[in-house]
């Protein structure tokens, strides 16, 4: 399979995922998020981590607002902030700013100079072999490539597919968690 074929497959899969996610109500998204994060909270990687990189969810992503509220005063929780082609890591204090190119809530404060030991990553699509497809800009792939952190991909049930098309730069995760299952990298 050529690189052009993989790129075309990703484009088609992103379109399919957009349509699937439109069919899910906010209440159903939150119910799935509650199950996903309840599972993650029982995982050894979460229990041992003192520093966790989460994400502030967009409306079409698995919601993270509840877990952020629940844990940011107990553990050191960080959020990514887009800077050029990369992600900076900033401590989450409950204050967000959406005055940026993507108009998404990003943390306010200084950049930290380390990568947390646990990274919980959003996805457009995931598979049980722990492959992840993002939105296509490569922000998380660059961050994950630079890290030795334990990486957990999370998504709605409808975003779990048989096989995610992968390019050489795509980073594999250590685990994938949806509302109904957990998969670990072999």
Rosetta blueprint (number, residue, H / E / L):
1 X L
2 X L
3 X H
4 X H
5 X H
6 X H
7 X H
8 X H
9 X H
10 X H
11 X H
12 X H
13 X H
14 X H
15 X H
16 X H
17 X H
18 X H
19 X H
20 X H
21 X H
22 X H
23 X L
24 X L
25 X L
26 X H
27 X H
28 X H
29 X H
30 X H
31 X H
32 X H
33 X H
34 X H
35 X H
36 X H
37 X H
38 X H
39 X H
40 X H
41 X H
42 X H
43 X L
44 X H
45 X H
46 X H
47 X H
48 X H
49 X L
50 X L
51 X E
52 X E
53 X E
54 X E
55 X L
56 X L
57 X L
58 X L
59 X L
60 X L
61 X L
62 X L
63 X L
64 X L
65 X H
66 X H
67 X H
68 X H
69 X H
70 X H
71 X H
72 X L
73 X L
74 X L
75 X L
76 X E
77 X E
78 X E
79 X E
80 X E
81 X E
82 X E
83 X E
84 X L
85 X L
86 X E
87 X E
88 X E
89 X E
90 X E
91 X E
92 X L
93 X L
94 X L
95 X L
96 X E
97 X E
98 X L
99 X L
100 X L
101 X L
102 X L
103 X L
104 X L
105 X L
106 X E
107 X E
108 X L
109 X L
110 X L
111 X E
112 X L
113 X L
114 X L
115 X L
116 X L
117 X L
118 X E
119 X E
120 X E
121 X E
122 X E
123 X L
124 X L
125 X E
126 X E
127 X L
128 X L
129 X L
130 X L
131 X L
132 X E
133 X E
134 X L
135 X L
136 X L
137 X L
138 X L
139 X H
140 X H
141 X H
142 X H
143 X H
144 X H
145 X H
146 X L
147 X L
148 X L
149 X L
150 X E
151 X E
152 X E
153 X E
154 X E
155 X L
156 X L
157 X H
158 X H
159 X H
160 X E
161 X L
162 X L
163 X L
164 X L
165 X L
166 X L
167 X L
168 X L
169 X L
170 X L
171 X L
172 X L
173 X L
174 X L
175 X E
176 X E
177 X E
178 X L
179 X L
180 X L
181 X L
182 X E
183 X E
184 X E
185 X L
186 X L
